[in-house]
Amino acid sequence: MFSSGYTSAGETSFSHSYSIKKSEVVVPPDVPMGQYRRITQPFDNWLLTCDENMKVGKKICNVSQTVIDETGELAFNWAMAATEKGTPFFILRTSANIKTGSVITMTVIDPNGDKNKPLPPLQVALQGCTPAMCFGQIEVNRFLKSAIGIGASVSVSYTLNNGQTITLILPLRGLKEAVASIK
C-alpha cells in the first residue's frame, strides 16, 4: 500500500520519505515485547498514566499536569508519585531557562480561607537540570493534601535567567479523583 514493491512477511518497504514511528513507551530491557502496557486516563486537569510490567504483575502510576507556553515548550509540569512505602510527593519540572539558584514557590489558594491569614508559601529547591528542564520535588504535606481534597488551586512561580518571573495558577480539580482511581 505504501510502496510499489512487494515484501515478504515481517519486512517493511517504504520509499525514502516514510518510516514507521517508534513507540513513545520505552520498554525496559528485561521485559519482552508485548508484556509491557501503558494506560492513560484523563481526569479534568490531570492525566493518570500507569505502566504495567505484565511479566511480573507490577504497575507503577503517576498523575501529572503539564503547562506549555505559546511556542509549545514546557513551562511547568508536576507529577504526583509515591515512595515504595506509599508516601505521596510531587516531582516538579520547569523550563531549563530558570535562574541558577532560584526556587519554585508554591502557594495554596484557599477559596474558603481567611484572606488576612494566607497559607504559608512552600519553597522547593531545584535538585538538578538537564538541557530540557530543571526539577525538584516536595512531599505532599497537610496543606497540599487539604488543597487536593477541596480541589483548590496553587500559585506556582519561578524566575527565568532573564529576570522574568513566571507565575501560574494551577487547578488541583480532578487530582483527587485520578488518585482514587488507581487500583
Backbone hydrogen bonds, N-H to C=O, Kabsch-Sander energy under -0.5 kcal/mol:
donor,donor_aa,acceptor,acceptor_aa,energy
11,E,8,S,-2.1
18,Y,15,S,-1.8
26,V,24,E,-0.6
27,V,25,V,-0.8
31,V,28,P,-1.9
35,Q,32,P,-2.1
37,R,52,E,-2.5
39,I,50,C,-2.6
41,Q,48,L,-2.5
43,F,46,W,-3.4
45,N,173,R,-1.1
46,W,43,F,-3.6
47,L,64,S,-2.6
48,L,41,Q,-2.9
49,T,47,L,-0.5
49,T,62,N,-2.9
50,C,39,I,-2.8
51,D,60,I,-3.0
52,E,37,R,-3.4
53,N,58,K,-3.1
54,M,35,Q,-2.2
54,M,52,E,-1.0
55,K,35,Q,-0.9
56,V,53,N,-0.7
57,G,53,N,-1.4
58,K,53,N,-1.6
60,I,51,D,-2.8
62,N,49,T,-2.1
63,V,80,M,-1.7
64,S,47,L,-2.4
65,Q,78,W,-2.1
67,V,76,F,-3.7
69,D,73,E,-2.7
72,G,69,D,-2.0
75,A,67,V,-2.9
76,F,67,V,-2.0
77,N,93,R,-2.2
78,W,65,Q,-2.1
79,A,91,I,-2.0
80,M,63,V,-3.2
81,A,79,A,-0.5
81,A,89,F,-2.7
83,T,87,T,-2.2
86,G,83,T,-1.9
89,F,81,A,-2.3
90,F,138,I,-3.3
91,I,79,A,-2.6
92,L,90,F,-0.6
92,L,136,G,-3.0
93,R,77,N,-3.1
94,T,134,C,-2.6
95,S,75,A,-0.8
96,A,132,A,-0.6
98,I,95,S,-0.8
99,K,159,T,-3.2
102,S,99,K,-2.1
104,I,124,V,-2.6
105,T,103,V,-0.6
105,T,157,S,-2.9
106,M,104,I,-0.5
106,M,122,L,-2.9
107,T,155,S,-2.5
109,I,153,S,-3.0
110,D,108,V,-0.9
113,G,110,D,-1.2
115,K,113,G,-0.6
117,K,114,D,-1.7
122,L,106,M,-3.7
124,V,104,I,-2.9
124,V,122,L,-0.6
125,A,123,Q,-0.6
126,L,102,S,-0.7
127,Q,135,F,-3.4
128,G,135,F,-1.2
130,T,133,M,-3.6
134,C,94,T,-1.5
135,F,128,G,-2.6
136,G,92,L,-2.0
138,I,90,F,-2.1
140,V,88,P,-2.2
141,N,139,E,-1.2
145,K,141,N,-2.7
146,S,142,R,-2.2
147,A,143,F,-2.2
148,I,144,L,-2.6
149,G,145,K,-2.3
150,I,146,S,-1.6
151,G,147,A,-0.7
151,G,148,I,-0.7
152,A,147,A,-2.5
153,S,109,I,-1.1
154,V,170,L,-2.6
155,S,107,T,-3.2
156,V,154,V,-0.6
156,V,168,L,-3.0
157,S,105,T,-2.3
158,Y,166,I,-1.8
160,L,164,Q,-3.2
161,N,97,N,-2.9
163,G,160,L,-2.1
166,I,158,Y,-3.2
166,I,164,Q,-0.5
167,T,165,T,-0.5
168,L,156,V,-3.0
170,L,154,V,-3.2
170,L,168,L,-0.7
172,L,152,A,-2.8
175,L,172,L,-2.4
178,A,174,G,-2.0
179,V,175,L,-2.6
180,A,176,K,-2.3
181,S,177,E,-1.3
182,I,179,V,-1.4
